[in-house]
């Protein structure tokens, strides 16, 4: 069996990253370090000479020279220290990025069995969090120890040169520290390992709970999940306290030894100065050197802690992912090329790591171009067999032959070029529809052998496969519901306006009950009061519909047209009704969708309602009035049915609409672009621009008729492909959560069909589709008979007549194999299975 057994990334030591590709940078660091060490010692000697020579001789010119030398040394050392820090960061961050890239590359190629036993949180935490300290260590690995050891040696030599007796006594403290501190550090390391394990458990628990949040809400298991998390959090708390105590212990002991040094100098040095055996300048220089001696010592201790932390984390990450990949990735030797698609399964076994046998001596032959259905009860091994054929898992015994070649010996490159696999729970990536549609093709082309140019499908190819899978109307709807940017509007405006005219002329009367068309003198019950007054597209931010309550000029307009008081009364009534209705309802966004009150405003509304029991509206402050006006302006009569739109307010709003146009042109000529049959509505979707109104009825029958007419108009204006391309730019959200289950499954089918695989494996690929959509996909497969081999795990047995062969599985074995009609006539296992499902 061909395997990609390269585990070099997980076997590499942490130190191996220090020099690889960074030799020139590290050598530059060493040169700078040597200069800095000299510059660190030089000020000490200058300090001694100023005290002993300059002050006694009172030579001001010499004092100036020494001071300039001192200033130059300190300034240059500071500048070079900045350069060192920059180089350390560059080296460390480059190394960490390289480690992450290579580890992630290795992770993606690990077998599926690894991910069944490893939480997604473990993978992301390992890559993002646990590897982060490696950057600090690798950046410091040469610069910090070399710099500080050389500095220590230089200062130590200088101390002994100043006073051998004082120097030897002062330096005698450090061997004791070297004996005590590493022992404390070992305790910190053990605690750190436990901390990492505890953190990983907490991360996994959070990931598991959030991933299964629907189950948590479905079973109401909030307290159960809290208990799991709290138990792990308390365990982690104890571990972290012990770890921090060890770390603080290292710092305290280190500071104790550092503090003993000056005491010895003051006692012995003071005595020697009093006796006249050494000069005062020597003591001054000695104390300065001794004080600076602690800096490199402290940095070495911190470096040692950083190394230990990085080492523990690095080893933990590499141990987590130290598994082999199952299959070779790229073809070695002559390429297999395009296959015919003949499949042969011989004596195939598959067992889990725990020894449970999921496939037992499976034998099967499928000729090129034949369509085979795999059926059986849940747990019979259908999906496992499909995964073995598609090289998703490595089987235990026997073989799967593709055109006579063992699937296990083929590279992943050859498999993806010839085999397409569609799973029941196909994953949809974040990004656009187009990104997902081209995912399989781009993956196939990423191998790009022998410099062969990458050819992506054309827009026509994509539209064709979307139509075949029944996803095209959805994509077209995404495009039609898009609000175009200004450049797109300019390019398409003329054609869309022509579509508006044709729609009104040909279909306006038919859809009068389903579309609320814009008319200057008609109230829009499916639009807010603000939209009814403005009746246009705001061009300035202060005239955005959500900001009118704070717009002083607009408030003045409301006063001028006698709208302010009716709006205040309406807003108060809306707030009162909302507070009354929502009193016992969970405070979630979903429940506020039918009210103009926003969830984040609800507490303020409660306070306001209580205040209005004692005060009149006229006694409220500006912020409270703004809240009431905003609530009223958001009122949509057709949606917010907690109150009824009063006829007087409706009449005042329509009058206000007419007055606002004149007021706006006078006071804010650049504030609003008003709705007009001849103008494009910049704030509205393409669809609303075609309607010149809002779709208010979306029953299936209405949608079907509307889709037909819209497609007709788009074709007439040569816009079908353009709007489809806009729809393909729709962002599907995280894991495709903006798509329905059926849409996700259709997209997964479409992206595989787009690469035209010779062998198509469908593992219950239509389970989320309705009967009509499943039938559509089945009809799509029928023309492939004789051209492409299809292996399909199905759950709808009424589709069996569409297949050439049926393999009935039970307990990991094929118990029946043959043509659907023959097996049904034999009244064996398939007959019982069908009878049981239709009974």
C-alpha positions in Angstrom: 0.0 0.0 0.0 1.4 3.3 -1.0 1.6 5.7 1.9 2.9 9.2 2.4 4.9 8.5 5.6 6.8 11.7 5.9 6.5 12.6 9.6 9.5 15.0 9.5 7.5 18.0 10.6 6.3 16.3 13.8 9.7 14.9 14.5 11.7 18.1 14.2 13.0 19.6 17.3 12.2 23.1 18.4 15.9 24.1 18.0 15.9 23.0 14.3 13.9 26.1 13.4 16.4 28.5 14.9 18.9 28.5 12.0 17.0 27.0 9.0 16.8 29.9 6.5 17.9 32.4 9.1 21.7 32.0 9.2 22.4 35.5 7.8 20.0 37.2 10.2 21.5 35.3 13.2 25.0 36.2 12.2 24.0 39.9 11.9 22.6 39.5 15.4 25.9 38.2 16.8 27.9 41.0 15.3 25.5 43.6 16.8 25.6 41.8 20.2 29.4 42.0 20.3 29.2 45.7 19.7 26.5 46.1 22.4 28.5 44.2 25.0 31.4 46.6 24.6 29.1 49.6 24.7 27.6 48.2 28.0 31.0 48.0 29.7 32.4 51.3 28.4 30.1 53.6 30.4 31.2 51.9 33.6 34.8 52.7 33.0 33.9 56.2 32.0 32.0 56.6 35.3 35.0 55.4 37.3 37.3 57.8 35.5 35.0 60.8 36.1 34.9 60.1 39.8 38.6 59.3 40.3 40.3 61.6 37.7 38.0 64.4 36.5 36.6 65.5 39.8 39.9 65.5 41.5 41.7 67.3 38.7 38.7 69.6 38.0 39.3 69.3 34.3 36.1 70.5 32.7 37.2 69.8 29.1 38.0 66.2 30.0 34.7 66.0 31.8 32.9 67.1 28.5 34.8 64.5 26.5 33.9 61.7 28.9 30.3 62.8 29.0 30.1 62.8 25.2 31.6 59.3 25.1 29.2 58.1 27.7 26.2 59.6 25.8 27.4 58.1 22.5 27.8 54.7 24.1 24.3 54.7 25.7 22.6 56.1 22.6 24.2 53.7 20.2 23.5 50.7 22.6 19.8 51.7 22.8 19.5 52.0 19.0 21.3 48.7 18.4 19.0 47.1 21.1 16.0 48.2 19.0 17.6 46.6 15.9 18.1 43.4 17.9 14.5 43.4 19.0 13.3 43.9 15.4 15.5 41.1 14.1 14.4 38.8 16.9 10.7 39.5 16.1 11.3 39.0 12.4 13.1 35.7 13.0 10.5 34.4 15.5 7.4 35.4 13.5 8.8 34.0 10.3 9.6 30.7 12.0 6.2 30.5 13.7 4.4 31.2 10.4 6.5 28.5 8.7 5.7 26.0 11.6 2.0 26.7 11.4 1.9 26.4 7.6 3.8 23.1 7.6 1.8 21.7 10.6 -1.5 22.7 9.0 -0.4 21.2 5.8 0.3 17.9 7.6 -3.0 18.1 9.6 -5.1 18.4 6.4 -3.6 15.1 5.1 -4.1 13.1 8.3 -6.6 10.2 8.0 -10.3 10.7 8.8 -9.9 8.4 11.8 -7.7 11.0 13.4 -10.4 13.6 13.3 -13.0 11.2 14.7 -11.1 11.1 17.9 -9.7 14.7 17.9 -11.9 17.7 18.7 -11.8 20.6 16.2 -11.0 22.9 19.2 -7.8 20.9 19.8 -6.6 21.5 16.3 -7.4 25.2 16.2 -6.0 25.8 19.7 -2.8 23.9 19.0 -2.2 25.9 15.8 -3.2 29.4 17.0 -2.5 29.4 20.8 -0.1 26.7 21.7 2.5 27.4 19.0 2.5 31.2 19.7 5.3 31.0 22.3 7.6 29.4 19.8 8.0 32.7 18.0 9.3 34.4 21.2 11.8 31.5 21.9 13.1 31.1 18.3 13.6 34.9 18.0 15.6 34.8 21.3 17.3 31.5 20.9 20.7 32.9 19.9 20.5 36.6 20.6 19.4 36.4 24.3 21.7 33.7 25.7 24.7 34.9 23.7 24.1 38.5 24.5 23.5 38.0 28.2 26.2 35.4 28.7 28.8 37.6 27.0 27.5 40.6 29.1 27.7 38.6 32.3 31.3 37.5 31.5 32.3 41.0 30.6 30.8 42.5 33.7 32.2 39.7 35.9 35.7 40.2 34.4 35.3 43.9 34.9 34.3 43.4 38.6 37.3 41.2 39.2 39.5 43.7 37.5 38.2 46.5 39.7 38.5 44.5 42.9 39.4 40.8 42.9 38.1 40.2 46.5 34.8 42.0 46.0 34.3 40.5 42.6 34.8 36.9 43.7 32.6 37.3 46.8 29.8 38.9 44.7 29.9 36.3 42.0 29.8 33.4 44.5 26.1 34.0 44.9 25.2 32.9 41.4 26.3 29.2 41.6 23.8 28.8 44.5 21.1 30.4 42.4 21.9 28.1 39.5 21.3 25.1 41.9 18.0 26.3 43.4 16.2 28.0 40.5 16.3 25.1 38.0 14.6 22.8 40.6 11.8 25.3 41.0 11.5 25.6 37.3 11.1 21.8 36.9 8.1 22.0 39.2 6.8 24.9 37.0 7.2 22.8 33.9 5.2 19.9 35.3 2.5 22.2 36.3 2.6 23.8 32.9 2.0 20.5 31.2 -1.0 19.9 33.3 -2.2 23.4 32.6 -2.0 22.8 28.8 -3.9 19.6 29.2 -6.5 21.3 31.3 -6.9 24.2 28.9 -7.3 21.7 26.0 -10.1 19.9 27.9 -11.9 23.2 28.6 -11.5 24.3 24.9 -12.8 20.9 23.7 -15.8 21.1 26.0 -16.7 24.6 24.8 -16.3 23.6 21.2 -18.4 20.5 21.7 -21.2 22.4 23.5 -21.3 25.3 21.0 -21.2 22.9 18.0 -24.1 21.0 19.4 -26.0 24.1 20.6 -29.2 23.0 18.8 -29.2 19.8 20.9 -28.5 21.8 24.1 -31.5 24.0 23.4 -33.6 21.1 22.2 -33.1 19.1 25.4 -32.8 22.1 27.6 -29.5 20.8 28.9 -28.1 24.1 29.9 -27.3 23.1 33.5 -25.8 19.8 32.4 -23.4 21.6 30.1 -22.6 24.2 32.7 -21.8 21.5 35.2 -19.3 19.9 32.7 -17.7 23.2 32.0 -17.6 24.3 35.7 -15.9 21.0 36.8 -13.2 21.4 34.2 -12.8 25.1 35.0 -12.3 24.4 38.7 -9.7 21.8 37.9 -7.9 24.2 35.7 -8.1 26.9 38.4 -6.1 24.6 40.8 -3.5 23.7 38.2 -3.0 27.4 37.2 -2.6 28.5 40.8 0.1 25.9 41.4 1.8 26.8 38.1 1.8 30.5 39.0 3.1 29.9 42.5 6.1 28.0 41.0 6.7 30.9 38.5 6.5 33.5 41.3 8.8 31.3 43.4 11.4 31.4 40.7 11.1 35.2 40.5 11.2 35.7 44.3 14.3 33.5 44.8 16.0 35.3 41.9 15.2 38.7 43.4 16.5 37.5 46.8 19.9 36.6 45.4 20.0 39.8 43.4 19.3 41.8 46.6 22.1 40.1 48.5 24.8 41.4 46.2 24.7 45.2 47.2 24.6 44.2 50.9 28.0 42.4 50.5 29.4 45.4 48.5 28.3 47.9 51.1 29.7 45.8 54.0 33.0 44.8 52.5 33.5 47.6 50.0 32.7 50.2 52.6 35.2 48.7 55.0 37.9 48.8 52.3 37.2 52.4 51.4 37.3 53.4 55.0 40.7 51.6 55.3 41.9 53.4 52.2 42.5 50.2 50.3 40.4 51.0 47.3 39.2 54.4 45.8 35.7 55.7 46.0 35.4 55.6 42.2 36.0 51.9 42.2 33.1 51.3 44.6 30.8 53.6 42.4 31.8 51.7 39.3 31.5 48.4 41.1 28.0 49.1 42.3 26.9 50.2 38.8 28.5 47.1 37.2 26.9 44.9 39.8 23.5 46.5 39.3 23.8 46.0 35.5 25.0 42.4 36.2 21.5 41.6 37.4 19.9 42.6 34.1 21.5 39.9 31.9 21.0 37.4 34.8 17.3 38.2 35.0 16.9 38.1 31.2 18.6 34.6 31.2 16.1 33.4 33.9 13.2 34.8 31.9 14.6 33.2 28.7 14.8 29.9 30.4 11.2 30.1 31.4 10.2 31.1 27.9 12.2 28.2 26.5 10.5 25.7 29.0 7.1 27.0 28.2 7.7 27.0 24.4 9.3 23.5 24.6 6.4 22.0 26.5 3.8 23.5 24.2 5.8 22.6 21.0 6.2 19.0 22.1 2.6 18.7 23.0 1.5 20.0 19.6 3.8 17.7 17.7 2.8 14.7 19.7 -0.9 15.5 19.0 -0.4 15.4 15.3 2.3 12.7 15.1 0.3 10.4 12.8 0.9 9.1 9.3 -1.0 10.1 6.3 -2.7 7.1 4.5 -2.1 7.7 0.9 0.5 9.2 -1.4 -0.5 12.7 -2.5 1.2 13.1 -5.9 1.7 10.5 -8.6 5.2 9.0 -8.8 6.1 7.7 -12.2 3.9 7.6 -15.3 0.4 9.2 -14.8 -2.6 6.9 -14.9 -4.5 9.3 -17.0 -8.2 9.2 -17.6 -9.8 5.9 -16.5 -12.8 4.0 -18.0 -14.4 3.5 -14.5 -14.5 -0.3 -14.0 -14.6 -1.1 -10.3 -13.8 -4.5 -8.6 -14.0 -5.1 -4.9 -12.1 -8.2 -3.7 -12.4 -9.8 -0.3 -12.7 -6.4 1.3 -12.5 -6.0 5.1 -12.6 -2.9 7.2 -12.2 -2.8 10.9 -12.0 0.1 13.3 -9.0 0.7 15.7 -11.0 -1.0 18.4 -11.4 -4.1 16.3 -15.1 -3.7 15.3 -15.6 -5.1 11.8 -17.7 -2.8 9.6 -17.0 -4.7 6.3 -16.6 -8.4 6.0 -15.3 -10.2 2.9 -17.1 -7.8 0.4 -16.9 -8.8 -3.2 -18.4 -6.7 -6.0 -17.9 -5.9 -9.7 -19.2 -2.8 -11.5 -18.5 -2.4 -15.2 -17.5 1.0 -16.6 -20.6 3.2 -17.1 -22.9 1.0 -14.9 -24.9 2.5 -12.0 -25.0 0.7 -8.7 -27.3 1.3 -5.8 -26.1 0.4 -2.3 -29.0 -0.3 0.1 -29.5 -1.8 3.5 -30.4 -1.0 7.0 -28.6 1.7 9.0 -25.2 0.4 10.1 -25.0 -2.2 7.4 -21.7 -0.8 6.0 -23.0 1.1 2.9 -21.2 4.4 3.7 -18.1 2.6 4.8 -17.9 0.7 1.5 -18.5 4.0 -0.5 -15.6 5.6 1.5 -13.3 2.7 0.8 -14.0 3.0 -2.9 -13.5 6.7 -2.8 -10.1 6.4 -0.9 -11.5 8.3 2.1 -10.4 5.5 4.4 -7.8 2.8 4.3 -9.3 -0.7 4.3 -7.9 -3.5 6.5 -7.7 -6.4 4.0 -8.5 -7.2 0.4 -8.5 -4.6 -2.3 -10.5 -2.2 -4.4 -9.5 -2.1 -8.1 -10.2 0.9 -10.4 -9.5 -0.2 -14.0 -7.4 -3.0 -12.5 -5.3 -0.6 -10.4 -5.5 -0.9 -6.6 -7.2 2.3 -5.2 -4.8 2.1 -2.2 -1.8 2.4 -4.6 -3.2 5.4 -6.5 -2.2 8.8 -5.5 -4.7 11.3 -4.2 -4.0 13.3 -7.4 -5.2 10.4 -9.6 -8.2 9.8 -7.4 -9.5 13.4 -7.4 -9.1 13.6 -11.2 -11.2 10.6 -11.8 -13.5 10.1 -8.8 -16.1 12.5 -7.3 -17.4 11.9 -3.8 -20.6 13.6 -2.5 -21.3 13.0 1.2 -24.6 13.2 3.0 -23.4 16.1 5.2 -21.3 17.9 2.6 -19.4 20.8 4.1 -19.9 24.3 2.6 -17.0 26.7 3.0 -17.3 30.3 4.1 -17.2 32.6 1.1 -19.4 33.0 -2.0 -21.6 30.5 -3.9 -19.0 30.8 -6.7 -16.1 29.9 -4.4 -18.0 26.8 -3.3 -19.1 25.9 -6.8 -15.5 25.9 -8.1 -14.1 24.2 -5.0 -13.7 20.7 -6.4 -12.5 21.9 -9.8 -9.9 24.2 -8.2 -8.8 21.4 -5.9 -8.3 19.1 -8.9 -6.4 21.8 -10.8 -4.2 22.7 -7.8 -2.0 19.6 -8.6 -1.4 21.1 -12.1 1.0 18.4 -13.3 3.6 19.1 -16.0 2.7 22.8 -16.0 -0.7 22.1 -17.6 -2.7 25.3 -17.5 -5.6 25.5 -15.2 -9.0 25.8 -16.9 -11.9 26.8 -14.8 -15.5 26.4 -16.0 -17.1 29.2 -17.9 -20.1 31.1 -16.6 -22.3 29.1 -19.0 -20.9 25.8 -17.6 -21.8 27.0 -14.1 -25.2 28.1 -15.0 -25.8 24.8 -16.7 -24.9 22.7 -13.7 -27.0 25.0 -11.4 -30.0 24.5 -13.6 -29.4 20.7 -13.7 -29.3 20.5 -9.9 -32.3 22.9 -9.4 -30.2 25.6 -7.7 -30.3 28.1 -10.5 -33.6 29.9 -9.4 -32.1 30.3 -5.9 -29.0 31.8 -7.3 -31.0 34.1 -9.5 -33.0 35.2 -6.5 -29.8 36.0 -4.6 -28.8 38.2 -7.5 -32.2 39.9 -7.8 -32.2 40.6 -4.1 -28.8 42.3 -4.3 -28.4 46.1 -3.7 -26.0 47.1 -6.4 -23.1 49.5 -5.7 -23.0 52.8 -7.7 -20.8 51.5 -10.5 -23.0 48.5 -11.1 -26.1 50.7 -11.0 -24.6 53.0 -13.7 -23.9 50.0 -15.9 -27.2 48.2 -15.6 -29.6 51.1 -14.8 -30.9 51.6 -18.3 -31.8 47.9 -18.8 -33.4 47.5 -15.4 -35.5 50.6 -15.9 -36.7 49.1 -19.2 -37.5 45.9 -17.4 -39.6 47.9 -14.9 -41.7 49.4 -17.7 -42.2 46.0 -19.4 -43.1 44.4 -16.1 -45.7 47.0 -15.3 -47.1 46.9 -18.8 -47.3 43.1 -19.2 -47.7 41.7 -15.7 -48.5 44.7 -13.4 -52.3 43.9 -13.3 -51.7 40.2 -12.7 -49.4 40.9 -9.7 -51.3 43.9 -8.3 -52.3 41.8 -5.2 -48.8 40.4 -4.7 -46.6 43.4 -5.2 -47.1 46.7 -3.4 -46.3 49.1 -6.2 -44.9 52.6 -5.4 -47.4 55.4 -6.1 -46.9 59.1 -5.1 -50.4 59.3 -3.6 -50.8 55.8 -2.0 -49.7 54.7 1.4 -47.2 51.7 1.5 -48.5 49.4 4.2 -45.5 47.1 3.9 -43.1 50.0 4.5 -42.3 52.0 7.6 -43.7 55.4 8.3 -40.2 56.8 7.7 -40.1 55.2 4.3 -43.6 56.5 3.5 -42.5 60.1 4.4 -39.1 60.0 2.8 -40.3 58.0 -0.3 -36.9 57.9 -1.7 -33.2 56.9 -1.2 -31.3 58.8 1.5 -28.0 60.2 0.1 -26.6 61.6 3.3 -25.9 59.6 6.5 -27.9 61.9 8.7 -31.0 61.1 6.6 -30.6 57.3 6.9 -34.0 55.9 8.0 -32.6 54.7 11.3 -31.1 58.1 12.3 -34.1 60.5 11.7 -35.0 60.5 15.4 -31.7 62.4 16.1 -31.9 64.6 13.1 -32.9 68.1 14.4 -33.7 69.4 10.9 -36.1 66.5 10.3 -37.7 67.0 13.7 -38.3 70.6 12.7 -40.0 69.4 9.5 -42.3 67.1 11.6 -43.3 70.1 13.7 -43.9 72.2 10.6 -46.2 69.7 9.0 -48.1 68.8 12.2 -46.7 65.2 12.3 -44.7 65.3 15.5 -47.7 65.0 18.0 -49.4 62.2 16.1 -46.1 60.3 15.9 -45.5 60.7 19.6 -48.9 59.4 20.4 -48.4 56.4 18.0 -44.9 55.7 19.3 -46.2 55.7 23.0 -49.0 53.3 22.0 -46.6 51.0 20.2 -44.2 51.0 23.2 -47.0 50.3 25.7 -48.4 47.4 23.6 -44.9 45.9 23.2 -44.1 46.1 26.9 -47.5 44.5 27.7 -47.1 41.7 25.1 -43.4 40.9 25.8 -43.7 40.8 29.6 -43.5 37.0 29.8 -41.7 36.3 26.5 -38.0 35.3 26.4 -35.9 38.4 25.6 -34.5 37.2 22.3 -34.3 39.0 18.9 -36.7 36.5 17.3 -39.7 37.6 19.4 -39.2 41.3 18.7 -39.4 40.8 14.9 -43.1 41.6 14.9 -42.7 44.9 16.9 -41.0 48.2 16.0 -39.2 48.1 19.4 -35.6 46.8 19.3 -34.4 44.3 21.8 -31.7 46.6 23.1 -34.3 49.3 23.7 -36.7 47.2 25.6 -35.5 48.0 29.1 -35.6 51.8 28.3 -39.2 51.2 27.0 -40.2 49.6 30.3 -38.8 52.6 32.3 -40.5 55.0 29.9 -43.9 53.2 30.2 -43.7 53.5 34.0 -42.8 57.1 33.8 -45.7 57.9 31.5 -48.1 56.7 34.1 -47.3 59.8 36.2 -46.2 62.3 33.5 -47.6 63.5 30.2 -45.6 63.2 26.9 -44.8 67.0 27.1 -42.8 66.4 30.3 -40.3 63.9 28.7 -36.7 64.8 27.9 -35.2 64.9 24.4 -33.7 61.4 24.5 -37.1 59.9 25.5 -38.9 61.8 22.8 -36.3 60.6 20.3 -36.9 57.0 21.3 -40.7 57.4 20.9 -40.3 59.1 17.5 -37.9 56.5 16.3 -40.3 53.7 17.3 -43.2 55.4 15.5 -41.1 55.9 12.3 -40.2 52.2 12.3 -43.9 51.2 12.4 -44.9 48.9 9.5 -48.7 48.4 9.6 -48.7 45.1 7.6 -46.0 43.6 9.9 -46.4 45.3 13.3 -50.1 44.4 13.9 -50.0 45.2 17.6 -51.8 48.4 16.8 -53.9 49.6 13.8 -52.7 52.5 11.6 -55.2 55.4 12.2 -56.7 57.0 9.1 -55.8 60.4 10.3 -52.1 59.5 10.7 -52.2 57.9 7.3 -53.5 61.1 5.7 -51.0 63.2 7.6 -48.1 61.0 6.4 -49.2 61.3 2.8 -49.5 65.0 3.1 -46.1 65.0 4.8 -44.6 63.1 1.9 -45.7 65.8 -0.5 -44.4 68.6 1.8 -41.1 66.8 2.4 -40.2 66.9 -1.2 -40.4 70.7 -1.3 -38.9 71.1 2.1 -36.0 68.8 1.2 -35.2 70.6 -2.0 -35.0 73.8 -0.1 -33.1 72.8 3.0 -31.1 69.6 2.0 -31.1 69.4 -1.8 -28.4 66.6 -1.6 -30.2 64.7 1.2 -32.6 62.4 -0.6 -33.2 60.9 -4.1 -37.0 60.6 -4.4 -38.7 57.6 -6.0 -39.7 58.2 -9.6 -40.9 55.8 -12.3 -38.0 57.1 -14.4 -35.2 56.8 -11.8 -33.2 53.9 -10.4 -33.8 53.2 -6.7 -30.2 53.2 -5.3 -31.2 51.8 -1.9 -33.4 49.0 -3.3 -32.6 45.6 -4.7 -32.7 44.7 -8.4 -36.0 43.0 -7.9 -37.6 46.0 -6.2 -36.3 48.2 -8.9 -38.0 46.0 -11.5 -41.3 45.9 -9.5 -40.9 49.6 -8.5 -42.4 48.3 -5.2 -42.1 45.5 -2.6 -43.0 41.8 -3.1 -45.6 41.1 -0.3 -46.8 37.7 -1.2 -44.4 34.7 -1.7 -46.6 31.6 -2.0 -45.0 28.9 -4.2 -47.5 29.4 -7.0 -46.8 33.2 -7.1 -43.1 32.6 -6.9 -43.1 30.2 -9.8 -45.1 32.5 -12.1 -43.0 35.5 -11.0 -39.7 33.6 -11.6 -40.9 32.7 -15.1 -41.7 36.3 -15.9 -38.5 37.7 -14.4 -36.4 35.2 -16.3 -38.2 36.2 -19.5 -37.5 39.9 -18.9 -33.9 39.2 -18.0 -33.4 37.2 -21.2 -35.1 39.9 -23.2 -32.6 42.5 -21.8 -29.6 40.1 -22.0 -29.2 40.3 -18.2 -29.7 36.7 -17.2 -26.0 35.8 -17.1 -25.1 39.1 -15.4 -27.7 38.7 -12.6 -26.7 35.1 -12.2 -23.1 36.0 -11.8 -24.1 38.6 -9.1 -26.1 35.9 -7.4 -23.0 33.6 -7.4 -21.2 36.3 -5.4 -23.7 35.8 -2.6 -21.9 35.2 0.7 -23.1 31.8 2.1 -22.0 32.6 5.6 -20.1 30.5 8.1 -20.4 26.8 7.1 -23.1 27.9 4.6 -25.5 28.9 7.4 -27.2 31.4 5.1 -28.3 28.5 2.9 -31.0 26.0 3.6 -30.1 22.3 4.0 -31.4 21.5 0.5 -29.5 24.4 -1.0 -26.3 23.2 0.6 -26.8 19.7 -0.7 -27.6 20.9 -4.2 -24.5 23.1 -4.1 -22.4 20.1 -3.0 -23.7 18.0 -5.9 -23.2 20.8 -8.4 -19.5 21.4 -7.5 -18.7 17.7 -8.0 -20.6 17.4 -11.2 -18.8 20.5 -12.5 -15.5 18.5 -12.6 -17.1 15.6 -14.6 -15.6 12.6 -12.7 -15.5 9.2 -14.4 -16.6 7.6 -11.2 -19.3 9.4 -9.1 -19.9 8.2 -5.5 -23.0 9.6 -3.8 -23.4 8.7 -0.1 -27.1 9.6 0.5 -26.3 12.8 -1.3 -30.0 13.8 -1.7 -31.2 13.0 1.8 -32.0 16.7 2.6 -34.0 17.2 -0.6 -37.7 17.0 -1.2 -39.1 14.3 -3.4 -39.3 16.6 -6.4 -35.7 17.6 -6.1 -34.5 14.1 -5.5 -36.3 13.0 -8.6 -34.6 15.8 -10.5 -31.2 14.7 -9.5 -32.0 11.1 -10.3 -33.1 12.1 -13.8 -29.8 14.0 -14.1 -27.9 10.8 -13.5 -29.8 8.8 -16.2 -28.0 10.3 -19.2 -24.7 9.4 -17.6 -25.4 5.7 -17.9 -22.7 4.1 -20.1 -20.5 7.2 -19.8 -19.8 7.5 -16.1 -19.8 4.9 -13.3 -22.1 5.8 -10.4 -22.1 4.3 -7.0 -25.0 5.6 -4.9 -26.0 4.9 -1.3 -29.7 5.5 -1.4 -32.5 5.5 1.2 -35.5 5.9 -1.2 -36.1 2.4 -2.6 -38.6 3.6 -5.2 -35.6 4.9 -7.1 -34.1 1.4 -7.6 -35.5 0.9 -11.1 -33.1 3.7 -12.3 -30.0 1.6 -11.4 -28.4 -1.3 -13.4 -27.5 -3.2 -10.2 -28.4 -3.2 -6.5 -26.1 -4.4 -3.7 -28.1 -5.2 -0.5 -25.9 -5.0 2.6 -26.4 -6.4 6.0 -23.9 -6.5 9.0 -21.0 -5.5 6.7 -21.7 -8.1 4.0 -23.3 -8.0 0.6 -26.2 -10.5 1.0 -27.8 -9.9 -2.4 -26.5 -8.5 -5.7 -28.2 -8.2 -9.0 -30.7 -6.3 -11.2 -33.5 -4.5 -9.2 -36.3 -6.3 -10.9 -34.7 -9.8 -10.5 -34.0 -9.3 -6.8 -37.5 -8.0 -6.2 -39.0 -11.0 -8.0 -36.8 -13.4 -5.9 -38.6 -12.1 -2.8 -35.3 -12.2 -0.8 -33.7 -9.5 1.5 -34.4 -6.6 -0.9 -38.1 -7.6 -1.1 -38.3 -7.7 2.7 -36.5 -4.4 2.9 -39.0 -2.8 0.4 -41.9 -4.5 2.0 -40.8 -3.2 5.4 -40.5 0.3 4.2 -43.9 0.3 2.4 -45.8 -1.7 5.0 
